[in-house]
């Protein structure tokens, strides 16, 4: 948690960084290293719904970014890539981030989310299954999102969708309701922590050991 928080506060494009949680254990952890916490409802269906609650407390924010706590190796460069369309004067409803599949991850692993894009860089689909069909380079979707303020409010009011529930991927709710998601790409593979095996890889990386 501290690694993610410190990467976020180091990004010059964020005006404020807040950890949104409904768990006092997380809140205590964040306070222990001097971070800012916002306690939220425990009834949210997804992390983005939680971010939407906190965003309503900051009406001056034009863009809200969801940097999830399972991204201990996120960098300022990657957060900037996520924000790039807004920094360049574009205003997509939402953006997310993807990278090449690395760290020995298997595209057949349902814990590794894949994404395919159209020719303009917009998401066509996200899946836990390998997409597209066949051999080739896969884009590994990273659980980072930025939202235009009105789009975040719209998203939080949408009903859960069949594909979202089936794949257990909250971003499919946006796609199924017709929202555009711009997929920004960072060139270096990034290790997320979604499983016990990922946690062991992360610990090895922090210790300077070779990834297994």
N, CA and C atoms as a LAMMPS dump frame, in Angstrom:
ITEM: TIMESTEP
0
ITEM: NUMBER OF ATOMS
636
ITEM: BOX BOUNDS ff ff ff
-5.0000000000000000e+02 5.0000000000000000e+02
-5.0000000000000000e+02 5.0000000000000000e+02
-5.0000000000000000e+02 5.0000000000000000e+02
ITEM: ATOMS id mol type element x y z
1 1 1 N 0.822 -1.2 0
2 1 2 C 0 0 0
3 1 3 C 0.858 1.253 0
4 2 1 N 1.905 1.24 0.784
5 2 2 C 2.779 2.417 0.855
6 2 3 C 3.483 2.662 -0.468
7 3 1 N 3.906 1.598 -1.143
8 3 2 C 4.573 1.759 -2.438
9 3 3 C 3.637 2.418 -3.455
10 4 1 N 2.39 1.981 -3.479
11 4 2 C 1.415 2.542 -4.417
12 4 3 C 1.152 4.005 -4.081
13 5 1 N 0.963 4.294 -2.809
14 5 2 C 0.681 5.669 -2.37
15 5 3 C 1.834 6.598 -2.729
16 6 1 N 3.059 6.157 -2.485
17 6 2 C 4.21 7.016 -2.759
18 6 3 C 4.391 7.261 -4.251
19 7 1 N 4.075 6.265 -5.082
20 7 2 C 4.13 6.48 -6.532
21 7 3 C 3.089 7.511 -6.947
22 8 1 N 1.907 7.427 -6.348
23 8 2 C 0.836 8.355 -6.713
24 8 3 C 1.167 9.791 -6.307
25 9 1 N 1.686 9.977 -5.093
26 9 2 C 1.972 11.349 -4.666
27 9 3 C 3.175 11.927 -5.41
28 10 1 N 3.999 11.051 -5.998
29 10 2 C 5.135 11.535 -6.786
30 10 3 C 4.723 11.984 -8.18
31 11 1 N 3.514 11.62 -8.605
32 11 2 C 3.059 11.993 -9.951
33 11 3 C 2.648 13.47 -9.945
34 12 1 N 3.275 14.302 -10.76
35 12 2 C 3.006 15.739 -10.707
36 12 3 C 1.633 16.129 -11.256
37 13 1 N 0.926 15.186 -11.859
38 13 2 C -0.356 15.514 -12.481
39 13 3 C -1.537 15.292 -11.545
40 14 1 N -1.273 14.814 -10.319
41 14 2 C -2.343 14.617 -9.347
42 14 3 C -2.321 15.767 -8.341
43 15 1 N -3.457 16.392 -8.13
44 15 2 C -3.555 17.474 -7.147
45 15 3 C -3.672 16.944 -5.718
46 16 1 N -4.316 15.802 -5.564
47 16 2 C -4.416 15.196 -4.233
48 16 3 C -4.523 13.688 -4.396
49 17 1 N -4.044 12.969 -3.375
50 17 2 C -4.074 11.508 -3.357
51 17 3 C -4.756 11.075 -2.064
52 18 1 N -5.781 10.238 -2.199
53 18 2 C -6.56 9.771 -1.055
54 18 3 C -6.748 8.265 -1.186
55 19 1 N -6.559 7.533 -0.099
56 19 2 C -6.85 6.105 -0.087
57 19 3 C -8.296 5.92 0.357
58 20 1 N -9.115 5.343 -0.519
59 20 2 C -10.528 5.105 -0.23
60 20 3 C -10.693 3.662 0.243
61 21 1 N -11.257 3.486 1.421
62 21 2 C -11.413 2.135 1.97
63 21 3 C -12.584 2.103 2.946
64 22 1 N -13.13 0.913 3.152
65 22 2 C -14.141 0.731 4.202
66 22 3 C -13.578 -0.108 5.341
67 23 1 N -12.274 -0.369 5.298
68 23 2 C -11.632 -1.27 6.254
69 23 3 C -10.682 -0.485 7.167
70 24 1 N -10.958 -0.522 8.459
71 24 2 C -10.13 0.229 9.398
72 24 3 C -8.687 -0.283 9.431
73 25 1 N -8.461 -1.55 9.102
74 25 2 C -7.095 -2.072 9.07
75 25 3 C -6.293 -1.387 7.97
76 26 1 N -6.925 -1.211 6.813
77 26 2 C -6.266 -0.494 5.721
78 26 3 C -6.046 0.956 6.12
79 27 1 N -7.062 1.558 6.709
80 27 2 C -6.956 2.964 7.125
81 27 3 C -5.81 3.15 8.117
82 28 1 N -5.699 2.248 9.087
83 28 2 C -4.617 2.348 10.066
84 28 3 C -3.255 2.202 9.409
85 29 1 N -3.156 1.291 8.446
86 29 2 C -1.898 1.11 7.715
87 29 3 C -1.492 2.389 7.011
88 30 1 N -2.451 3.028 6.328
89 30 2 C -2.158 4.25 5.576
90 30 3 C -1.78 5.383 6.517
91 31 1 N -2.506 5.517 7.619
92 31 2 C -2.179 6.571 8.588
93 31 3 C -0.786 6.365 9.174
94 32 1 N -0.359 5.102 9.293
95 32 2 C 0.939 4.819 9.907
96 32 3 C 2.098 5.386 9.103
97 33 1 N 1.92 5.538 7.787
98 33 2 C 2.991 6.145 6.992
99 33 3 C 2.642 7.561 6.527
100 34 1 N 1.643 8.162 7.165
101 34 2 C 1.33 9.561 6.9
102 34 3 C 0.423 9.81 5.726
103 35 1 N -0.257 8.769 5.232
104 35 2 C -1.15 8.938 4.097
105 35 3 C -2.511 9.483 4.492
106 36 1 N -3.254 9.937 3.492
107 36 2 C -4.602 10.477 3.689
108 36 3 C -5.625 9.4 3.371
109 37 1 N -6.615 9.244 4.237
110 37 2 C -7.627 8.196 4.109
111 37 3 C -9.009 8.819 4.011
112 38 1 N -9.875 8.201 3.187
113 38 2 C -11.295 8.535 3.156
114 38 3 C -12.071 7.251 3.387
115 39 1 N -12.798 7.164 4.499
116 39 2 C -13.618 5.992 4.784
117 39 3 C -14.912 6.067 3.968
118 40 1 N -15.306 4.911 3.424
119 40 2 C -16.453 4.866 2.522
120 40 3 C -17.451 3.807 2.975
121 41 1 N -18.549 3.755 2.268
122 41 2 C -19.549 2.721 2.494
123 41 3 C -18.954 1.339 2.223
124 42 1 N -19.467 0.33 2.917
125 42 2 C -19.015 -1.049 2.686
126 42 3 C -19.885 -1.778 1.672
127 43 1 N -20.821 -1.072 1.047
128 43 2 C -21.767 -1.733 0.147
129 43 3 C -21.406 -1.591 -1.328
130 44 1 N -20.247 -1.039 -1.646
131 44 2 C -19.907 -0.815 -3.051
132 44 3 C -19.646 -2.123 -3.787
133 45 1 N -20.059 -2.141 -5.059
134 45 2 C -19.892 -3.34 -5.876
135 45 3 C -18.498 -3.464 -6.441
136 46 1 N -17.768 -2.349 -6.54
137 46 2 C -16.444 -2.38 -7.152
138 46 3 C -15.601 -1.243 -6.593
139 47 1 N -14.301 -1.306 -6.88
140 47 2 C -13.41 -0.237 -6.466
141 47 3 C -13.765 1.092 -7.094
142 48 1 N -14.239 1.052 -8.324
143 48 2 C -14.586 2.301 -8.999
144 48 3 C -15.796 2.955 -8.343
145 49 1 N -16.756 2.154 -7.889
146 49 2 C -17.89 2.719 -7.152
147 49 3 C -17.408 3.408 -5.887
148 50 1 N -16.384 2.851 -5.251
149 50 2 C -15.826 3.46 -4.042
150 50 3 C -15.165 4.798 -4.378
151 51 1 N -14.407 4.814 -5.487
152 51 2 C -13.775 6.054 -5.933
153 51 3 C -14.836 7.113 -6.252
154 52 1 N -15.928 6.692 -6.84
155 52 2 C -16.997 7.635 -7.191
156 52 3 C -17.554 8.306 -5.953
157 53 1 N -17.699 7.561 -4.846
158 53 2 C -18.186 8.167 -3.601
159 53 3 C -17.24 9.265 -3.123
160 54 1 N -15.942 8.976 -3.159
161 54 2 C -14.969 9.964 -2.684
162 54 3 C -14.904 11.154 -3.635
163 55 1 N -15.022 10.904 -4.934
164 55 2 C -14.959 11.996 -5.912
165 55 3 C -16.066 13.014 -5.686
166 56 1 N -17.223 12.553 -5.211
167 56 2 C -18.323 13.484 -4.94
168 56 3 C -17.973 14.458 -3.812
169 57 1 N -16.996 14.105 -2.984
170 57 2 C -16.574 14.995 -1.898
171 57 3 C -15.577 16.055 -2.392
172 58 1 N -15.174 15.943 -3.651
173 58 2 C -14.188 16.871 -4.222
174 58 3 C -14.736 17.426 -5.541
175 59 1 N -15.728 18.32 -5.468
176 59 2 C -16.404 18.802 -6.68
177 59 3 C -15.515 19.616 -7.609
178 60 1 N -14.327 20.009 -7.147
179 60 2 C -13.427 20.781 -8.004
180 60 3 C -12.582 19.893 -8.904
181 61 1 N -12.63 18.573 -8.723
182 61 2 C -11.791 17.664 -9.514
183 61 3 C -12.405 17.424 -10.886
184 62 1 N -11.624 17.632 -11.937
185 62 2 C -12.095 17.383 -13.302
186 62 3 C -11.952 15.915 -13.697
187 63 1 N -10.886 15.279 -13.202
188 63 2 C -10.592 13.882 -13.528
189 63 3 C -10.307 13.14 -12.23
190 64 1 N -10.886 11.953 -12.096
191 64 2 C -10.624 11.1 -10.934
192 64 3 C -9.914 9.847 -11.415
193 65 1 N -8.883 9.434 -10.686
194 65 2 C -8.07 8.288 -11.08
195 65 3 C -8.18 7.203 -10.018
196 66 1 N -8.414 5.987 -10.47
197 66 2 C -8.497 4.822 -9.594
198 66 3 C -7.185 4.047 -9.712
199 67 1 N -6.313 4.199 -8.716
200 67 2 C -5.037 3.483 -8.664
201 67 3 C -5.202 2.399 -7.613
202 68 1 N -5.309 1.156 -8.036
203 68 2 C -5.659 0.09 -7.108
204 68 3 C -4.444 -0.381 -6.311
205 69 1 N -4.727 -0.893 -5.128
206 69 2 C -3.672 -1.271 -4.212
207 69 3 C -2.896 -2.511 -4.59
208 70 1 N -3.311 -3.203 -5.657
209 70 2 C -2.572 -4.396 -6.089
210 70 3 C -1.529 -4.064 -7.158
211 71 1 N -1.101 -2.794 -7.195
212 71 2 C -0.129 -2.323 -8.186
213 71 3 C 1.142 -1.816 -7.489
214 72 1 N 1.878 -2.674 -6.77
215 72 2 C 3.019 -2.177 -5.993
216 72 3 C 4.18 -1.661 -6.841
217 73 1 N 4.178 -1.964 -8.144
218 73 2 C 5.281 -1.532 -8.993
219 73 3 C 4.869 -0.444 -9.976
220 74 1 N 3.72 0.173 -9.738
221 74 2 C 3.292 1.256 -10.613
222 74 3 C 4.288 2.412 -10.505
223 75 1 N 4.504 3.089 -11.626
224 75 2 C 5.491 4.172 -11.664
225 75 3 C 4.828 5.485 -12.06
226 76 1 N 5.554 6.561 -11.83
227 76 2 C 5.082 7.878 -12.255
228 76 3 C 4.868 7.898 -13.765
229 77 1 N 5.756 7.252 -14.504
230 77 2 C 5.64 7.223 -15.969
231 77 3 C 4.352 6.529 -16.396
232 78 1 N 4 5.457 -15.724
233 78 2 C 2.771 4.744 -16.079
234 78 3 C 1.531 5.544 -15.706
235 79 1 N 1.561 6.197 -14.577
236 79 2 C 0.43 7.048 -14.2
237 79 3 C 0.289 8.219 -15.165
238 80 1 N 1.41 8.738 -15.642
239 80 2 C 1.365 9.81 -16.63
240 80 3 C 0.79 9.305 -17.939
241 81 1 N 1.163 8.076 -18.334
242 81 2 C 0.603 7.482 -19.557
243 81 3 C -0.908 7.337 -19.438
244 82 1 N -1.382 6.941 -18.258
245 82 2 C -2.817 6.811 -18.026
246 82 3 C -3.527 8.153 -18.19
247 83 1 N -2.847 9.227 -17.789
248 83 2 C -3.423 10.568 -17.856
249 83 3 C -3.17 11.267 -19.186
250 84 1 N -2.339 10.689 -20.041
251 84 2 C -1.86 11.381 -21.24
252 84 3 C -2.975 11.985 -22.088
253 85 1 N -4.066 11.258 -22.398
254 85 2 C -5.105 11.891 -23.225
255 85 3 C -5.628 13.188 -22.633
256 86 1 N -5.834 13.233 -21.33
257 86 2 C -6.334 14.456 -20.687
258 86 3 C -5.273 15.556 -20.712
259 87 1 N -4.021 15.174 -20.512
260 87 2 C -2.932 16.151 -20.54
261 87 3 C -2.759 16.753 -21.927
262 88 1 N -3.096 15.972 -22.966
263 88 2 C -2.95 16.432 -24.346
264 88 3 C -4.18 17.177 -24.851
265 89 1 N -5.155 17.394 -23.982
266 89 2 C -6.328 18.175 -24.372
267 89 3 C -7.5 17.356 -24.85
268 90 1 N -7.362 16.019 -24.869
269 90 2 C -8.485 15.16 -25.215
270 90 3 C -9.331 14.976 -23.958
271 91 1 N -10.525 14.423 -24.114
272 91 2 C -11.39 14.264 -22.95
273 91 3 C -12.233 13.004 -23.058
274 92 1 N -11.596 11.82 -23.138
275 92 2 C -12.372 10.579 -23.211
276 92 3 C -13.131 10.351 -21.911
277 93 1 N -14.23 9.614 -21.969
278 93 2 C -14.956 9.329 -20.732
279 93 3 C -14.069 8.653 -19.693
280 94 1 N -13.24 7.705 -20.149
281 94 2 C -12.34 7.035 -19.225
282 94 3 C -11.145 6.471 -19.974
283 95 1 N -10.051 6.283 -19.248
284 95 2 C -8.86 5.652 -19.807
285 95 3 C -8.45 4.514 -18.887
286 96 1 N -7.663 3.598 -19.432
287 96 2 C -7.06 2.54 -18.637
288 96 3 C -5.698 2.25 -19.23
289 97 1 N -4.978 1.307 -18.632
290 97 2 C -3.591 1.065 -19.029
291 97 3 C -3.381 -0.409 -19.345
292 98 1 N -2.511 -0.666 -20.319
293 98 2 C -2.126 -2.03 -20.664
294 98 3 C -0.636 -2.059 -20.953
295 99 1 N -0.062 -3.259 -20.901
296 99 2 C 1.361 -3.429 -21.163
297 99 3 C 1.574 -4.773 -21.83
298 100 1 N 2.763 -5.025 -22.404
299 100 2 C 3.048 -6.36 -22.93
300 100 3 C 3.003 -7.389 -21.799
301 101 1 N 2.651 -8.6 -22.16
302 101 2 C 2.598 -9.683 -21.174
303 101 3 C 4.023 -10.131 -20.863
304 102 1 N 4.418 -10.018 -19.607
305 102 2 C 5.783 -10.385 -19.224
306 102 3 C 5.802 -11.112 -17.901
307 103 1 N 6.988 -11.185 -17.286
308 103 2 C 7.193 -11.829 -15.991
309 103 3 C 6.774 -13.304 -16.002
310 104 1 N 6.875 -13.951 -17.168
311 104 2 C 6.53 -15.358 -17.261
312 104 3 C 5.054 -15.658 -17.12
313 105 1 N 4.196 -14.632 -17.258
314 105 2 C 2.76 -14.843 -17.101
315 105 3 C 2.188 -15.562 -18.308
316 106 1 N 1.186 -16.381 -18.059
317 106 2 C 0.567 -17.226 -19.08
318 106 3 C -0.735 -16.581 -19.544
319 107 1 N -0.898 -16.356 -20.856
320 107 2 C -2.165 -15.768 -21.319
321 107 3 C -3.38 -16.647 -21.044
322 108 1 N -3.156 -17.94 -20.759
323 108 2 C -4.274 -18.833 -20.428
324 108 3 C -4.682 -18.741 -18.959
325 109 1 N -3.907 -18.013 -18.164
326 109 2 C -4.203 -17.853 -16.75
327 109 3 C -5.365 -16.874 -16.588
328 110 1 N -6.496 -17.299 -15.99
329 110 2 C -7.63 -16.376 -15.836
330 110 3 C -7.342 -15.228 -14.89
331 111 1 N -6.28 -15.321 -14.095
332 111 2 C -5.903 -14.21 -13.238
333 111 3 C -5.199 -13.096 -13.973
334 112 1 N -4.829 -13.349 -15.228
335 112 2 C -4.156 -12.357 -16.069
336 112 3 C -5.181 -11.835 -17.076
337 113 1 N -5.622 -10.601 -16.903
338 113 2 C -6.668 -10.042 -17.76
339 113 3 C -6.046 -9.51 -19.054
340 114 1 N -6.667 -9.856 -20.174
341 114 2 C -6.208 -9.411 -21.486
342 114 3 C -7.183 -8.39 -22.07
343 115 1 N -6.674 -7.547 -22.972
344 115 2 C -7.517 -6.546 -23.619
345 115 3 C -7.152 -6.465 -25.094
346 116 1 N -8.142 -6.231 -25.936
347 116 2 C -7.918 -5.944 -27.35
348 116 3 C -8.506 -4.576 -27.656
349 117 1 N -7.857 -3.858 -28.581
350 117 2 C -8.218 -2.476 -28.893
351 117 3 C -8.594 -2.335 -30.361
352 118 1 N -9.33 -1.272 -30.665
353 118 2 C -9.566 -0.95 -32.065
354 118 3 C -8.406 -0.101 -32.585
355 119 1 N -8.488 0.348 -33.822
356 119 2 C -7.372 1.062 -34.44
357 119 3 C -7.148 2.45 -33.863
358 120 1 N -8.101 2.944 -33.113
359 120 2 C -7.955 4.251 -32.452
360 120 3 C -7.53 4.106 -31
361 121 1 N -7.282 2.879 -30.56
362 121 2 C -6.832 2.658 -29.205
363 121 3 C -7.939 2.478 -28.189
364 122 1 N -9.17 2.34 -28.638
365 122 2 C -10.291 2.151 -27.72
366 122 3 C -10.491 0.666 -27.441
367 123 1 N -10.916 0.333 -26.24
368 123 2 C -11.116 -1.06 -25.859
369 123 3 C -12.264 -1.68 -26.64
370 124 1 N -11.985 -2.861 -27.197
371 124 2 C -13.042 -3.668 -27.796
372 124 3 C -13.598 -4.663 -26.793
373 125 1 N -12.685 -5.28 -26.017
374 125 2 C -13.122 -6.251 -25.021
375 125 3 C -11.984 -6.559 -24.055
376 126 1 N -12.362 -6.898 -22.829
377 126 2 C -11.45 -7.384 -21.802
378 126 3 C -11.878 -8.8 -21.445
379 127 1 N -10.917 -9.674 -21.202
380 127 2 C -11.303 -11.038 -20.854
381 127 3 C -10.241 -11.729 -20.013
382 128 1 N -10.7 -12.691 -19.223
383 128 2 C -9.786 -13.58 -18.517
384 128 3 C -9.327 -14.719 -19.414
385 129 1 N -10.028 -14.925 -20.511
386 129 2 C -9.598 -15.894 -21.518
387 129 3 C -8.579 -15.236 -22.44
388 130 1 N -7.742 -16.036 -23.13
389 130 2 C -6.77 -15.434 -24.048
390 130 3 C -7.455 -14.806 -25.256
391 131 1 N -7.252 -13.512 -25.448
392 131 2 C -7.746 -12.82 -26.643
393 131 3 C -6.619 -11.942 -27.182
394 132 1 N -6.487 -11.823 -28.517
395 132 2 C -7.279 -12.488 -29.543
396 132 3 C -6.895 -13.961 -29.687
397 133 1 N -7.645 -14.689 -30.479
398 133 2 C -7.381 -16.101 -30.725
399 133 3 C -6.037 -16.275 -31.425
400 134 1 N -5.327 -17.332 -31.087
401 134 2 C -4.087 -17.662 -31.792
402 134 3 C -2.849 -17.173 -31.082
403 135 1 N -1.712 -17.441 -31.709
404 135 2 C -0.437 -17.023 -31.153
405 135 3 C -0.208 -15.534 -31.416
406 136 1 N 0.672 -14.929 -30.616
407 136 2 C 1.004 -13.53 -30.855
408 136 3 C 1.223 -12.786 -29.567
409 137 1 N 1.372 -11.481 -29.704
410 137 2 C 1.591 -10.643 -28.541
411 137 3 C 0.26 -10.303 -27.891
412 138 1 N 0.183 -10.511 -26.58
413 138 2 C -1.028 -10.198 -25.833
414 138 3 C -0.808 -8.922 -25.037
415 139 1 N -1.85 -8.114 -24.955
416 139 2 C -1.806 -6.943 -24.089
417 139 3 C -2.405 -7.312 -22.733
418 140 1 N -1.605 -7.117 -21.699
419 140 2 C -2.005 -7.389 -20.328
420 140 3 C -2.672 -6.145 -19.76
421 141 1 N -3.926 -6.268 -19.388
422 141 2 C -4.636 -5.121 -18.84
423 141 3 C -4.242 -4.904 -17.384
424 142 1 N -3.962 -3.663 -17.041
425 142 2 C -3.608 -3.283 -15.674
426 142 3 C -4.78 -2.547 -15.034
427 143 1 N -5.04 -2.851 -13.76
428 143 2 C -6.214 -2.299 -13.078
429 143 3 C -6.038 -0.856 -12.648
430 144 1 N -5.864 0.02 -13.614
431 144 2 C -5.734 1.458 -13.379
432 144 3 C -6.729 2.165 -14.297
433 145 1 N -7.455 3.143 -13.749
434 145 2 C -8.468 3.835 -14.537
435 145 3 C -8.459 5.33 -14.212
436 146 1 N -8.723 6.128 -15.238
437 146 2 C -8.975 7.55 -15.034
438 146 3 C -10.331 7.867 -15.659
439 147 1 N -11.086 8.736 -14.995
440 147 2 C -12.445 9.07 -15.432
441 147 3 C -12.63 10.568 -15.516
442 148 1 N -13.269 11.012 -16.588
443 148 2 C -13.813 12.361 -16.598
444 148 3 C -14.909 12.401 -15.532
445 149 1 N -15.042 13.503 -14.858
446 149 2 C -15.929 13.564 -13.696
447 149 3 C -17.355 13.103 -14.011
448 150 1 N -17.933 13.61 -15.09
449 150 2 C -19.307 13.245 -15.41
450 150 3 C -19.427 11.773 -15.785
451 151 1 N -18.383 11.219 -16.398
452 151 2 C -18.408 9.81 -16.782
453 151 3 C -18.354 8.91 -15.554
454 152 1 N -17.583 9.306 -14.547
455 152 2 C -17.517 8.524 -13.314
456 152 3 C -18.871 8.504 -12.624
457 153 1 N -19.532 9.644 -12.599
458 153 2 C -20.859 9.696 -11.99
459 153 3 C -21.832 8.811 -12.774
460 154 1 N -21.745 8.869 -14.11
461 154 2 C -22.615 8.029 -14.933
462 154 3 C -22.334 6.546 -14.679
463 155 1 N -21.054 6.183 -14.655
464 155 2 C -20.674 4.786 -14.451
465 155 3 C -21.228 4.257 -13.127
466 156 1 N -21.096 5.033 -12.078
467 156 2 C -21.509 4.568 -10.758
468 156 3 C -23.012 4.353 -10.667
469 157 1 N -23.769 4.931 -11.595
470 157 2 C -25.215 4.752 -11.596
471 157 3 C -25.69 3.639 -12.502
472 158 1 N -24.782 2.984 -13.213
473 158 2 C -25.161 1.933 -14.145
474 158 3 C -25.415 0.611 -13.419
475 159 1 N -26.296 -0.186 -13.973
476 159 2 C -26.559 -1.51 -13.431
477 159 3 C -25.448 -2.479 -13.831
478 160 1 N -25.168 -3.448 -12.959
479 160 2 C -24.236 -4.512 -13.316
480 160 3 C -24.731 -5.224 -14.567
481 161 1 N -23.79 -5.74 -15.354
482 161 2 C -24.141 -6.37 -16.61
483 161 3 C -23.743 -7.848 -16.607
484 162 1 N -24.3 -8.574 -17.557
485 162 2 C -24.063 -10.023 -17.615
486 162 3 C -22.587 -10.348 -17.816
487 163 1 N -21.936 -9.657 -18.741
488 163 2 C -20.53 -9.952 -19.001
489 163 3 C -19.656 -9.552 -17.819
490 164 1 N -19.986 -8.433 -17.171
491 164 2 C -19.236 -8.008 -15.995
492 164 3 C -19.263 -9.093 -14.921
493 165 1 N -20.444 -9.656 -14.677
494 165 2 C -20.586 -10.683 -13.649
495 165 3 C -19.89 -11.967 -14.076
496 166 1 N -20.038 -12.342 -15.341
497 166 2 C -19.452 -13.591 -15.821
498 166 3 C -17.931 -13.556 -15.777
499 167 1 N -17.348 -12.434 -16.215
500 167 2 C -15.884 -12.318 -16.258
501 167 3 C -15.305 -11.794 -14.936
502 168 1 N -16.167 -11.234 -14.082
503 168 2 C -15.721 -10.559 -12.855
504 168 3 C -14.732 -9.437 -13.191
505 169 1 N -15.148 -8.609 -14.167
506 169 2 C -14.354 -7.462 -14.607
507 169 3 C -15.271 -6.237 -14.661
508 170 1 N -15.044 -5.297 -13.747
509 170 2 C -15.957 -4.163 -13.619
510 170 3 C -15.975 -3.268 -14.842
511 171 1 N -14.864 -3.215 -15.615
512 171 2 C -14.814 -2.329 -16.772
513 171 3 C -15.774 -2.764 -17.882
514 172 1 N -16.187 -4.027 -17.871
515 172 2 C -17.138 -4.478 -18.885
516 172 3 C -18.503 -3.828 -18.699
517 173 1 N -18.797 -3.384 -17.487
518 173 2 C -20.042 -2.641 -17.27
519 173 3 C -20.07 -1.397 -18.147
520 174 1 N -18.93 -0.701 -18.208
521 174 2 C -18.859 0.501 -19.04
522 174 3 C -19.05 0.152 -20.517
523 175 1 N -18.336 -0.869 -20.989
524 175 2 C -18.437 -1.224 -22.402
525 175 3 C -19.844 -1.672 -22.77
526 176 1 N -20.461 -2.484 -21.91
527 176 2 C -21.798 -2.989 -22.233
528 176 3 C -22.84 -1.874 -22.267
529 177 1 N -22.559 -0.791 -21.564
530 177 2 C -23.477 0.358 -21.595
531 177 3 C -23.055 1.399 -22.629
532 178 1 N -22.071 1.074 -23.469
533 178 2 C -21.702 1.946 -24.578
534 178 3 C -20.701 3.03 -24.271
535 179 1 N -20.037 2.971 -23.105
536 179 2 C -19.025 3.979 -22.777
537 179 3 C -17.703 3.645 -23.459
538 180 1 N -17.036 4.669 -23.945
539 180 2 C -15.739 4.501 -24.602
540 180 3 C -14.629 4.443 -23.553
541 181 1 N -13.723 3.456 -23.707
542 181 2 C -12.563 3.348 -22.822
543 181 3 C -11.31 3.442 -23.685
544 182 1 N -10.513 4.477 -23.481
545 182 2 C -9.247 4.621 -24.195
546 182 3 C -8.18 3.808 -23.465
547 183 1 N -7.526 2.893 -24.205
548 183 2 C -6.504 2.033 -23.607
549 183 3 C -5.126 2.604 -23.931
550 184 1 N -4.468 3.155 -22.927
551 184 2 C -3.112 3.672 -23.078
552 184 3 C -2.138 2.529 -22.825
553 185 1 N -1.006 2.548 -23.51
554 185 2 C -0.059 1.435 -23.417
555 185 3 C 1.258 1.915 -22.846
556 186 1 N 1.75 1.181 -21.86
557 186 2 C 3.076 1.413 -21.314
558 186 3 C 3.995 0.305 -21.832
559 187 1 N 5.215 0.619 -22.258
560 187 2 C 6.026 -0.373 -22.978
561 187 3 C 6.594 -1.489 -22.117
562 188 1 N 6.717 -1.275 -20.81
563 188 2 C 7.349 -2.275 -19.953
564 188 3 C 6.296 -3.135 -19.244
565 189 1 N 6.498 -4.464 -19.202
566 189 2 C 5.587 -5.318 -18.43
567 189 3 C 5.568 -4.907 -16.964
568 190 1 N 4.421 -5.051 -16.348
569 190 2 C 4.248 -4.666 -14.95
570 190 3 C 3.638 -5.844 -14.193
571 191 1 N 4.172 -6.122 -13.018
572 191 2 C 3.667 -7.22 -12.197
573 191 3 C 2.591 -6.707 -11.258
574 192 1 N 1.389 -7.274 -11.364
575 192 2 C 0.308 -7.001 -10.43
576 192 3 C 0.304 -8.082 -9.349
577 193 1 N -0.428 -7.842 -8.275
578 193 2 C -0.562 -8.851 -7.226
579 193 3 C -2.031 -9.228 -7.117
580 194 1 N -2.383 -10.343 -7.766
581 194 2 C -3.753 -10.831 -7.75
582 194 3 C -3.89 -12.201 -7.103
583 195 1 N -2.78 -12.937 -6.966
584 195 2 C -2.81 -14.305 -6.453
585 195 3 C -1.652 -14.505 -5.48
586 196 1 N -1.677 -15.579 -4.685
587 196 2 C -0.525 -15.876 -3.817
588 196 3 C 0.773 -16.019 -4.609
589 197 1 N 0.688 -16.562 -5.826
590 197 2 C 1.885 -16.706 -6.651
591 197 3 C 2.428 -15.343 -7.067
592 198 1 N 1.518 -14.419 -7.387
593 198 2 C 1.944 -13.054 -7.719
594 198 3 C 2.634 -12.399 -6.525
595 199 1 N 2.119 -12.658 -5.333
596 199 2 C 2.708 -12.074 -4.136
597 199 3 C 4.138 -12.564 -3.946
598 200 1 N 4.354 -13.836 -4.211
599 200 2 C 5.718 -14.367 -4.09
600 200 3 C 6.635 -13.738 -5.139
601 201 1 N 6.138 -13.549 -6.353
602 201 2 C 6.935 -12.878 -7.389
603 201 3 C 7.255 -11.448 -6.955
604 202 1 N 6.272 -10.774 -6.378
605 202 2 C 6.481 -9.393 -5.949
606 202 3 C 7.526 -9.322 -4.835
607 203 1 N 7.424 -10.228 -3.875
608 203 2 C 8.412 -10.235 -2.798
609 203 3 C 9.817 -10.492 -3.326
610 204 1 N 9.907 -11.408 -4.303
611 204 2 C 11.21 -11.697 -4.897
612 204 3 C 11.749 -10.47 -5.639
613 205 1 N 10.849 -9.761 -6.336
614 205 2 C 11.284 -8.572 -7.077
615 205 3 C 11.772 -7.492 -6.133
616 206 1 N 11.076 -7.306 -5.012
617 206 2 C 11.495 -6.298 -4.039
618 206 3 C 12.84 -6.67 -3.437
619 207 1 N 13.059 -7.978 -3.257
620 207 2 C 14.309 -8.454 -2.67
621 207 3 C 15.439 -8.511 -3.672
622 208 1 N 15.121 -8.223 -4.94
623 208 2 C 16.148 -8.253 -5.98
624 208 3 C 16.449 -9.616 -6.529
625 209 1 N 15.56 -10.58 -6.253
626 209 2 C 15.757 -11.921 -6.767
627 209 3 C 15.155 -12.011 -8.172
628 210 1 N 15.628 -12.966 -8.992
629 210 2 C 15.038 -13.137 -10.313
630 210 3 C 13.606 -13.639 -10.221
631 211 1 N 12.746 -13.114 -11.094
632 211 2 C 11.34 -13.547 -11.111
633 211 3 C 11.267 -15.006 -11.546
634 212 1 N 10.29 -15.752 -10.945
635 212 2 C 10.118 -17.152 -11.305
636 212 3 C 8.789 -17.333 -11.998
